[in-house]
Amino acid sequence: LFDRTHWYPRLRFDRIEFGPDLERSGVAACGGMFPGACDHEVPALIARRLKAATQPQLVYWLTLNSHLPVVEDSALGTQDCAFGPGAWSAENPQLCRLFLTHHRVADALHAMLMDPALPPTDVLIVGDHMPPFFDRDSRLRFDGSHVPWILLRSMS
């Protein structure tokens, strides 16, 4: 269905890197249902590369281990999730783990974007689908008809 080794080169990216490449560049490996480079560590790598660039850059990054299902995993820090109110996190473990991983990615993006050494950088964040929750209550918390997006514009 999605053969990135076939499609990405056709998009003519100058550089294409997957988990092992990111890990060789210093991003830690995370486990979980989709093991690979830890999503929350990728923004620091992107920041280093943007700061070293001599011309404008387009960076496309597809997250991996912050996608459902997010399992209880010590490498992801998702075991015994307590993100949010205690009763809520106990009743909604899958939502808790998903929101926890999203929070870590958001914190990493915040750190990257607040770095005064970062060149003027716009960030477009686009969802690709509604989270595929199996239970109806969790699934209905999300809009199944619209893909969320947010544009963060540089003030420089």
ZADO-1210 file (C-alpha; in nm, 4 decimals, padded with zeros to 6 digits):
<atoms>
<atom x="00.0000" y="00.0000" z="00.0000" code="LEU" pos="1"/>
<atom x="00.2698" y="00.2509" z="00.0919" code="PHE" pos="2"/>
<atom x="00.6134" y="00.1651" z="-00.0408" code="ASP" pos="3"/>
<atom x="00.8141" y="00.4659" z="00.0747" code="ARG" pos="4"/>
<atom x="01.1337" y="00.3335" z="-00.0831" code="THR" pos="5"/>
<atom x="00.9541" y="00.3540" z="-00.4176" code="HIS" pos="6"/>
<atom x="00.7509" y="00.6756" z="-00.3749" code="TRP" pos="7"/>
<atom x="00.9876" y="00.9039" z="-00.1845" code="TYR" pos="8"/>
<atom x="01.2573" y="00.9034" z="-00.4559" code="PRO" pos="9"/>
<atom x="00.9895" y="00.9957" z="-00.7103" code="ARG" pos="10"/>
<atom x="00.9206" y="01.3094" z="-00.5028" code="LEU" pos="11"/>
<atom x="01.2828" y="01.4087" z="-00.5722" code="ARG" pos="12"/>
<atom x="01.3919" y="01.4713" z="-00.2163" code="PHE" pos="13"/>
<atom x="01.7660" y="01.5404" z="-00.2029" code="ASP" pos="14"/>
<atom x="01.8041" y="01.3273" z="00.1069" code="ARG" pos="15"/>
<atom x="01.5862" y="01.0404" z="00.2294" code="ILE" pos="16"/>
<atom x="01.6406" y="00.8891" z="00.5725" code="GLU" pos="17"/>
<atom x="01.4562" y="00.6197" z="00.7615" code="PHE" pos="18"/>
<atom x="01.4907" y="00.4833" z="01.1155" code="GLY" pos="19"/>
<atom x="01.8384" y="00.3301" z="01.0894" code="PRO" pos="20"/>
<atom x="01.9719" y="00.6484" z="00.9257" code="ASP" pos="21"/>
<atom x="01.8176" y="00.8661" z="01.1974" code="LEU" pos="22"/>
<atom x="01.9574" y="00.6391" z="01.4664" code="GLU" pos="23"/>
<atom x="02.3070" y="00.6671" z="01.3136" code="ARG" pos="24"/>
<atom x="02.2594" y="01.0458" z="01.3382" code="SER" pos="25"/>
<atom x="02.2012" y="01.0198" z="01.7131" code="GLY" pos="26"/>
<atom x="01.8243" y="00.9714" z="01.7470" code="VAL" pos="27"/>
<atom x="01.7453" y="00.6980" z="02.0009" code="ALA" pos="28"/>
<atom x="01.5474" y="00.3909" z="01.9039" code="ALA" pos="29"/>
<atom x="01.1986" y="00.3492" z="02.0499" code="CYS" pos="30"/>
<atom x="00.9983" y="00.0325" z="02.0718" code="GLY" pos="31"/>
<atom x="00.6259" y="-00.0083" z="02.0607" code="GLY" pos="32"/>
<atom x="00.3956" y="-00.1259" z="01.7852" code="MET" pos="33"/>
<atom x="00.5968" y="00.0687" z="01.5245" code="PHE" pos="34"/>
<atom x="00.9576" y="00.0484" z="01.6460" code="PRO" pos="35"/>
<atom x="01.2096" y="00.2900" z="01.5052" code="GLY" pos="36"/>
<atom x="01.3619" y="00.6300" z="01.5703" code="ALA" pos="37"/>
<atom x="01.1933" y="00.8053" z="01.8650" code="CYS" pos="38"/>
<atom x="00.9551" y="01.0710" z="01.7332" code="ASP" pos="39"/>
<atom x="01.0237" y="01.3057" z="02.0241" code="HIS" pos="40"/>
<atom x="01.3977" y="01.3106" z="01.9424" code="GLU" pos="41"/>
<atom x="01.3665" y="01.3945" z="01.5719" code="VAL" pos="42"/>
<atom x="01.3037" y="01.7717" z="01.6125" code="PRO" pos="43"/>
<atom x="01.6477" y="01.8164" z="01.7735" code="ALA" pos="44"/>
<atom x="01.8081" y="01.6518" z="01.4682" code="LEU" pos="45"/>
<atom x="01.6011" y="01.8685" z="01.2335" code="ILE" pos="46"/>
<atom x="01.7084" y="02.1775" z="01.4298" code="ALA" pos="47"/>
<atom x="02.0780" y="02.0871" z="01.4015" code="ARG" pos="48"/>
<atom x="02.0437" y="02.0456" z="01.0263" code="ARG" pos="49"/>
<atom x="01.8447" y="02.3669" z="00.9772" code="LEU" pos="50"/>
<atom x="02.1035" y="02.5623" z="01.1777" code="LYS" pos="51"/>
<atom x="02.3840" y="02.4183" z="00.9636" code="ALA" pos="52"/>
<atom x="02.2076" y="02.4813" z="00.6306" code="ALA" pos="53"/>
<atom x="02.3391" y="02.7493" z="00.3950" code="THR" pos="54"/>
<atom x="02.0143" y="02.7852" z="00.1991" code="GLN" pos="55"/>
<atom x="01.6409" y="02.7426" z="00.2663" code="PRO" pos="56"/>
<atom x="01.5325" y="02.3857" z="00.3360" code="GLN" pos="57"/>
<atom x="01.2170" y="02.1783" z="00.3020" code="LEU" pos="58"/>
<atom x="01.2048" y="01.9002" z="00.5587" code="VAL" pos="59"/>
<atom x="00.9277" y="01.6396" z="00.5463" code="TYR" pos="60"/>
<atom x="00.8970" y="01.4275" z="00.8569" code="TRP" pos="61"/>
<atom x="00.6486" y="01.1448" z="00.9064" code="LEU" pos="62"/>
<atom x="00.6104" y="01.0438" z="01.2706" code="THR" pos="63"/>
<atom x="00.6192" y="00.6779" z="01.3605" code="LEU" pos="64"/>
<atom x="00.5822" y="00.5732" z="01.7235" code="ASN" pos="65"/>
<atom x="00.3293" y="00.8414" z="01.8166" code="SER" pos="66"/>
<atom x="00.0717" y="00.6654" z="01.5945" code="HIS" pos="67"/>
<atom x="-00.1885" y="00.4214" z="01.7203" code="LEU" pos="68"/>
<atom x="-00.1778" y="00.1798" z="01.8689" code="PRO" pos="69"/>
<atom x="00.0573" y="00.3146" z="02.1345" code="VAL" pos="70"/>
<atom x="00.1390" y="00.0213" z="02.3591" code="VAL" pos="71"/>
<atom x="00.2634" y="00.0127" z="02.7163" code="GLU" pos="72"/>
<atom x="00.6377" y="00.0206" z="02.6640" code="ASP" pos="73"/>
<atom x="00.9138" y="00.1384" z="02.8958" code="SER" pos="74"/>
<atom x="01.1237" y="00.2520" z="02.5964" code="ALA" pos="75"/>
<atom x="00.8386" y="00.4884" z="02.5022" code="LEU" pos="76"/>
<atom x="00.7703" y="00.5840" z="02.8635" code="GLY" pos="77"/>
<atom x="00.4081" y="00.4757" z="02.8204" code="THR" pos="78"/>
<atom x="00.3888" y="00.2082" z="03.0881" code="GLN" pos="79"/>
<atom x="00.1379" y="00.2980" z="03.3597" code="ASP" pos="80"/>
<atom x="00.0316" y="00.6163" z="03.1800" code="CYS" pos="81"/>
<atom x="-00.0757" y="00.8890" z="03.4208" code="ALA" pos="82"/>
<atom x="-00.1002" y="01.1810" z="03.1782" code="PHE" pos="83"/>
<atom x="-00.4086" y="01.3816" z="03.2684" code="GLY" pos="84"/>
<atom x="-00.6478" y="01.3225" z="03.5583" code="PRO" pos="85"/>
<atom x="-00.5939" y="00.9858" z="03.7315" code="GLY" pos="86"/>
<atom x="-00.9456" y="00.8485" z="03.6812" code="ALA" pos="87"/>
<atom x="-00.9493" y="00.9587" z="03.3161" code="TRP" pos="88"/>
<atom x="-00.6114" y="00.8054" z="03.2330" code="SER" pos="89"/>
<atom x="-00.7116" y="00.4778" z="03.4003" code="ALA" pos="90"/>
<atom x="-01.0406" y="00.4649" z="03.2047" code="GLU" pos="91"/>
<atom x="-00.8801" y="00.5670" z="02.8724" code="ASN" pos="92"/>
<atom x="-00.5369" y="00.4031" z="02.8588" code="PRO" pos="93"/>
<atom x="-00.5033" y="00.4182" z="02.4783" code="GLN" pos="94"/>
<atom x="-00.5965" y="00.7883" z="02.4696" code="LEU" pos="95"/>
<atom x="-00.3642" y="00.8528" z="02.7616" code="CYS" pos="96"/>
<atom x="-00.0675" y="00.6920" z="02.5861" code="ARG" pos="97"/>
<atom x="-00.1475" y="00.8665" z="02.2563" code="LEU" pos="98"/>
<atom x="-00.1781" y="01.2086" z="02.4193" code="PHE" pos="99"/>
<atom x="00.1413" y="01.1459" z="02.6187" code="LEU" pos="100"/>
<atom x="00.3421" y="01.0710" z="02.3034" code="THR" pos="101"/>
<atom x="00.1877" y="01.3728" z="02.1269" code="HIS" pos="102"/>
<atom x="00.2773" y="01.5919" z="02.4238" code="HIS" pos="103"/>
<atom x="00.6409" y="01.4784" z="02.4060" code="ARG" pos="104"/>
<atom x="00.6555" y="01.5571" z="02.0337" code="VAL" pos="105"/>
<atom x="00.4950" y="01.8985" z="02.0963" code="ALA" pos="106"/>
<atom x="00.7498" y="01.9745" z="02.3701" code="ASP" pos="107"/>
<atom x="01.0327" y="01.8789" z="02.1336" code="ALA" pos="108"/>
<atom x="00.8914" y="02.1015" z="01.8578" code="LEU" pos="109"/>
<atom x="00.8552" y="02.3861" z="02.1075" code="HIS" pos="110"/>
<atom x="01.2185" y="02.3496" z="02.2131" code="ALA" pos="111"/>
<atom x="01.3281" y="02.3492" z="01.8482" code="MET" pos="112"/>
<atom x="01.1221" y="02.6525" z="01.7502" code="LEU" pos="113"/>
<atom x="01.2187" y="02.8604" z="02.0556" code="MET" pos="114"/>
<atom x="01.5910" y="02.8123" z="01.9916" code="ASP" pos="115"/>
<atom x="01.7214" y="03.1608" z="01.9079" code="PRO" pos="116"/>
<atom x="01.9886" y="03.0063" z="01.6824" code="ALA" pos="117"/>
<atom x="01.7252" y="02.8480" z="01.4562" code="LEU" pos="118"/>
<atom x="01.6902" y="03.0335" z="01.1247" code="PRO" pos="119"/>
<atom x="01.3424" y="03.1683" z="01.0405" code="PRO" pos="120"/>
<atom x="01.1373" y="02.8512" z="01.0108" code="THR" pos="121"/>
<atom x="00.7739" y="02.7845" z="00.9221" code="ASP" pos="122"/>
<atom x="00.6254" y="02.4536" z="01.0332" code="VAL" pos="123"/>
<atom x="00.3184" y="02.2935" z="00.8806" code="LEU" pos="124"/>
<atom x="00.1738" y="02.0073" z="01.0845" code="ILE" pos="125"/>
<atom x="-00.0821" y="01.7956" z="00.9004" code="VAL" pos="126"/>
<atom x="-00.2684" y="01.4889" z="01.0179" code="GLY" pos="127"/>
<atom x="-00.3156" y="01.2102" z="00.7695" code="ASP" pos="128"/>
<atom x="-00.6256" y="01.0416" z="00.9133" code="HIS" pos="129"/>
<atom x="-00.8465" y="01.0137" z="01.2189" code="MET" pos="130"/>
<atom x="-00.6809" y="00.8030" z="01.4894" code="PRO" pos="131"/>
<atom x="-00.7960" y="00.4443" z="01.4261" code="PRO" pos="132"/>
<atom x="-00.9295" y="00.3629" z="01.7707" code="PHE" pos="133"/>
<atom x="-01.1058" y="00.0303" z="01.8012" code="PHE" pos="134"/>
<atom x="-01.3436" y="00.1397" z="02.0765" code="ASP" pos="135"/>
<atom x="-01.6305" y="00.3622" z="01.9663" code="ARG" pos="136"/>
<atom x="-01.6101" y="00.6136" z="02.2540" code="ASP" pos="137"/>
<atom x="-01.2459" y="00.6998" z="02.1800" code="SER" pos="138"/>
<atom x="-01.3049" y="00.7083" z="01.8039" code="ARG" pos="139"/>
<atom x="-01.5971" y="00.9522" z="01.8404" code="LEU" pos="140"/>
<atom x="-01.3721" y="01.2035" z="02.0176" code="ARG" pos="141"/>
<atom x="-01.2181" y="01.2824" z="01.6772" code="PHE" pos="142"/>
<atom x="-01.3607" y="01.4305" z="01.3586" code="ASP" pos="143"/>
<atom x="-01.3702" y="01.1572" z="01.0948" code="GLY" pos="144"/>
<atom x="-01.4482" y="01.4005" z="00.8107" code="SER" pos="145"/>
<atom x="-01.1676" y="01.6540" z="00.8379" code="HIS" pos="146"/>
<atom x="-00.7908" y="01.6275" z="00.8551" code="VAL" pos="147"/>
<atom x="-00.6470" y="01.8624" z="01.1178" code="PRO" pos="148"/>
<atom x="-00.3606" y="02.0954" z="01.0322" code="TRP" pos="149"/>
<atom x="-00.1802" y="02.3885" z="01.1870" code="ILE" pos="150"/>
<atom x="00.0671" y="02.6355" z="01.0358" code="LEU" pos="151"/>
<atom x="00.3279" y="02.7875" z="01.2670" code="LEU" pos="152"/>
<atom x="00.4763" y="03.0931" z="01.0948" code="ARG" pos="153"/>
<atom x="00.8119" y="03.2428" z="01.1782" code="SER" pos="154"/>
<atom x="00.7976" y="03.5994" z="01.3093" code="MET" pos="155"/>
<atom x="01.1333" y="03.6782" z="01.1431" code="SER" pos="156"/>
</atoms>
